[in-house]
Amino acid sequence: MSRALLNLGRALRLRCPVCGRGALFRGWFQGRATCPACGFHLEREEGYYLGAMLVNVIVAELLFVTGFAIALIKTWPTPPWTLLTWGSMIGVALFPIVLYPFSRAVWLALDLVVQPPRPEEYERPAEPTPDAPSPAH
């Protein structure tokens, strides 16, 4: 269980769940292919983050529904319908964007608990080619 919490903590800081040092993203929407610190391949297979996108949408919509219900209950019997309508439109559009990098990072972190990293998932250093000049010392 402690491995899962460690991975989750690293993911919530948007750091590599394997080593905790490398940043997972270059920008809010631009994920890295490999960890810059340990070389771990962050997309473990083709279409790997499809599940993360599904989780992102589900969590975002649950946050929206919960917030809407709380606002409705707190302001009943005269809820501010115009404010709730505009707030709903903004929330439904904004929540998935805000949660995007976190959903990808948490998806990877939890997957690494179930399926630990394998040696072949790390980037290997480039091997020198036979006709490449040797480095001068």
TABEL-V824247 format. One line per field, one symbol per residue. ss: DSSP state (a for helix, b for strand, c for the rest). phi: phi as a letter, one per 20 degrees, with the letter a starting at -180 (. if undefined). burial: + if it has 16 or more other C-alpha atoms within 10 Angstrom, else -. A space follows every 10 residues. Layout:
BEGIN
ss=???
phi=???
burial=???
END
This chain:
BEGIN
ss=caaaaaaaaa aaccbccccc ccbcbccccc bccbcccccb bcccccccca aaaaaaaaaa aaaaaaaaaa aaaaaccccc aaaaaaaaaa aaaaaaaaaa aaaaaaaaaa aaaaccccaa abcccccccc ccccccc
phi=.fffffffff ffeldgffdn dffecebgdd fefcffednf ffdfagmgef fffffgffff ffffffffff ffffdfecff gfffffffff ffeegfffeg ffffffgfff ffffcgfdgf edfeffefef efffffd
burial=---+--++++ ++-+++++-+ -++++----- ++-++---++ ++++----+- -++-+++-++ +--+--++-- -+-------- ---+---+-- ++--+++-++ ++++++++++ +++------- ---------- -------
END
